[in-house]
Amino acid sequence: MSVNIVGGGLAGVEAAWALAKRGIKVNLFEMKPTAFSSVHKNENLAEVVCSNSFGSISLTTASGVLKKEMEILDSIVIEAAYKSKVPAGNALAVDRNEFSRLVTKKIINHKNIKVIRKKIEKTDDENIWIISCGPLCDNSLNKHLQNIIGEKFLYFFDAIAPIVYAESVDFSKGFWQSRYSDEKDYFNCILNESEYDKFYEELINAEKVEFMEFEKNYFEACLPIEEIAQRGKQTLLFGPLKPVGLEFDNKRPYAVVQLRKENKEGSLLGLVGFQTKLTYKEQKRVFSLIPALKNAEFAKLGSLHKNTFIDSPALLNCFLQLKSKKNLFFAGQITGVEGYMASASSGIYAGLSVNAFLRNKKFECLPKESMLGGLINYITTKEEDFQPMSENFGFINIGKIRNKKQKREKQAEIALDNIKKWREKYESDTA
Ligand SMILES: Cc1cc2nc3c(=O)[nH]c(=O)nc-3n(C[C@H](O)[C@H](O)[C@H](O)COP(=O)(O)OP(=O)(O)OC[C@H]3O[C@@H](n4cnc5c(N)ncnc54)[C@H](O)[C@@H]3O)c2cc1C
């Protein structure tokens, strides 16, 4: 039996590679050059649409650890990236044309992979499919997916608020309380009037990323925080920074920024209502003016993009398989992972899942305490307000180690060890 993969982007090629290497025949459907999304420009597979950097390779960064995990899982993307590397310090940046050319060559030369240049508009019930059509998935397929999963489970843009590591928050500069109740689900970062004034001035003058032309129609319903601020100095005090329903020392604070747990362990805290188009550098600078976040370390920065993704926590099991239709698997940005490497690595895992499924072999979900396993666990179990996520150290909990570098090294060691053991077990379980 062969597997049909829709989309020869970063996730699709990884899934194809993982399957083909294990003797499974693959039809890799790529709509280019018969049709192009608004950002894809060349005919090759694994096109890198924007920055040519795949992020850091240092093992004290989440991105570096994820890349190492991908190497352990025989990533075709990482191999081609090292072969097409351009100087970029600690980052793995590539000559994008050379990178895509190398991946394409290797994929089309594999005897088990047939690359078919065709737009897929529908899946069927007879074949196994991996849907990896990316953040700008073609509309006809979107409509078909909506018919299968239900309209409300497919989203067309993301509105990501920044997420900080809980360990870096100064909890002496606020209090735990939910609005109008005694529950303690939110940490309220307090700002007095002069702190608010300063924050407001810097926010409205900060540098922003412009919406792309094709994105402009999508965001009326979900304004970035800086846009709300532009409507007047008091607007935020009636919006995301409103102090109503909250009391500290028997009085209502002037303004609060609420933080909410992003995972069960509480190691990640999201800034509620802070979706933003500020540049990453400016987000760090401006949001650090909130006293409790003065030394905050950001696990993820905010964004608003056109981005097609499904409600994975409701729809997928931990094997990236649709719960309601066992012949459909998903990979890449459409699952709600975010970024080149997160997308590519989810493609490897989807390939491995399908391999086991086809062989009727049982295997364990990825270990949660790793970058890829943490990511898959997050996107398949997040309880509410699901928004795309990328790799971060909040997935690997090891208690307190004061020295940050030592802590990151230990987390990296745990993650890599977990992935190595998982891979060994996977290969023996599916042999
Ligand atoms: C404008 C923009 C800028 C971005 N910049 C960055 C960045 O700088 N850094 C970063 O880490 N991430 C960035 N991303 C996110 C990045 O696109 C993804 O992380 C990554 O490319 C997703 O991989 P993927 O395989 O899921 O999708 P893609 O790489 O987009 O691949 C999907 C493939 O599916 C094909 N396809 C779509 N529909 C069909 C169909 N119906 N039939 C057949 N083929 C189909 C497409 O042609 C495409 O080749 C950006 C995204 C966008 C939209």
PDBQT file of the ligand as one rigid body, heavy atoms in Angstrom, charges set to zero:
ROOT
HETATM    1  C1  LIG A 501       4.518  34.726   4.795  1.00  0.00    +0.000 C 
HETATM    2  C2  LIG A 501       5.114  33.697   5.717  1.00  0.00    +0.000 A 
HETATM    3  C3  LIG A 501       6.367  33.915   6.276  1.00  0.00    +0.000 A 
HETATM    4  C4  LIG A 501       6.934  32.976   7.142  1.00  0.00    +0.000 A 
HETATM    5  N1  LIG A 501       8.165  33.216   7.668  1.00  0.00    +0.000 NA
HETATM    6  C5  LIG A 501       8.735  32.302   8.497  1.00  0.00    +0.000 A 
HETATM    7  C6  LIG A 501      10.040  32.520   9.029  1.00  0.00    +0.000 A 
HETATM    8  O1  LIG A 501      10.698  33.496   8.722  1.00  0.00    +0.000 OA
HETATM    9  N2  LIG A 501      10.547  31.588   9.887  1.00  0.00    +0.000 N 
HETATM   10  C7  LIG A 501       9.851  30.467  10.218  1.00  0.00    +0.000 A 
HETATM   11  O2  LIG A 501      10.372  29.649  11.007  1.00  0.00    +0.000 OA
HETATM   12  N3  LIG A 501       8.619  30.227   9.699  1.00  0.00    +0.000 NA
HETATM   13  C8  LIG A 501       8.040  31.122   8.867  1.00  0.00    +0.000 A 
HETATM   14  N4  LIG A 501       6.794  30.906   8.335  1.00  0.00    +0.000 N 
HETATM   15  C9  LIG A 501       6.100  29.728   8.672  1.00  0.00    +0.000 C 
HETATM   16  C10 LIG A 501       6.533  28.683   7.623  1.00  0.00    +0.000 C 
HETATM   17  O3  LIG A 501       5.846  28.759   6.427  1.00  0.00    +0.000 OA
HETATM   18  C11 LIG A 501       6.228  27.373   8.069  1.00  0.00    +0.000 C 
HETATM   19  O4  LIG A 501       6.798  27.272   9.310  1.00  0.00    +0.000 OA
HETATM   20  C12 LIG A 501       6.741  26.221   7.200  1.00  0.00    +0.000 C 
HETATM   21  O5  LIG A 501       7.092  26.522   5.884  1.00  0.00    +0.000 OA
HETATM   22  C13 LIG A 501       5.576  25.314   7.209  1.00  0.00    +0.000 C 
HETATM   23  O6  LIG A 501       5.935  24.109   6.676  1.00  0.00    +0.000 OA
HETATM   24  P1  LIG A 501       4.783  23.233   6.058  1.00  0.00    +0.000 P 
HETATM   25  O7  LIG A 501       5.453  22.065   5.441  1.00  0.00    +0.000 OA
HETATM   26  O8  LIG A 501       3.722  23.004   7.039  1.00  0.00    +0.000 OA
HETATM   27  O9  LIG A 501       4.157  24.161   4.906  1.00  0.00    +0.000 OA
HETATM   28  P2  LIG A 501       4.849  24.744   3.593  1.00  0.00    +0.000 P 
HETATM   29  O10 LIG A 501       6.316  24.758   3.723  1.00  0.00    +0.000 OA
HETATM   30  O11 LIG A 501       4.137  25.985   3.264  1.00  0.00    +0.000 OA
HETATM   31  O12 LIG A 501       4.491  23.639   2.496  1.00  0.00    +0.000 OA
HETATM   32  C14 LIG A 501       3.175  23.393   2.070  1.00  0.00    +0.000 C 
HETATM   33  C15 LIG A 501       3.235  22.924   0.623  1.00  0.00    +0.000 C 
HETATM   34  O13 LIG A 501       1.960  22.434   0.271  1.00  0.00    +0.000 OA
HETATM   35  C16 LIG A 501       1.654  22.831  -1.048  1.00  0.00    +0.000 C 
HETATM   36  N5  LIG A 501       0.183  22.784  -1.153  1.00  0.00    +0.000 N 
HETATM   37  C17 LIG A 501      -0.734  23.557  -0.533  1.00  0.00    +0.000 A 
HETATM   38  N6  LIG A 501      -1.988  23.148  -0.805  1.00  0.00    +0.000 NA
HETATM   39  C18 LIG A 501      -1.857  22.075  -1.648  1.00  0.00    +0.000 A 
HETATM   40  C19 LIG A 501      -2.789  21.222  -2.296  1.00  0.00    +0.000 A 
HETATM   41  N7  LIG A 501      -4.102  21.373  -2.131  1.00  0.00    +0.000 N 
HETATM   42  N8  LIG A 501      -2.322  20.228  -3.101  1.00  0.00    +0.000 NA
HETATM   43  C20 LIG A 501      -0.986  20.056  -3.262  1.00  0.00    +0.000 A 
HETATM   44  N9  LIG A 501      -0.046  20.855  -2.695  1.00  0.00    +0.000 NA
HETATM   45  C21 LIG A 501      -0.496  21.840  -1.879  1.00  0.00    +0.000 A 
HETATM   46  C22 LIG A 501       2.279  24.206  -1.137  1.00  0.00    +0.000 C 
HETATM   47  O14 LIG A 501       2.539  24.570  -2.474  1.00  0.00    +0.000 OA
HETATM   48  C23 LIG A 501       3.558  24.025  -0.332  1.00  0.00    +0.000 C 
HETATM   49  O15 LIG A 501       4.640  23.643  -1.138  1.00  0.00    +0.000 OA
HETATM   50  C24 LIG A 501       6.217  31.804   7.460  1.00  0.00    +0.000 A 
HETATM   51  C25 LIG A 501       4.960  31.585   6.898  1.00  0.00    +0.000 A 
HETATM   52  C26 LIG A 501       4.410  32.505   6.027  1.00  0.00    +0.000 A 
HETATM   53  C27 LIG A 501       3.065  32.238   5.436  1.00  0.00    +0.000 C 
ENDROOT
TORSDOF 0
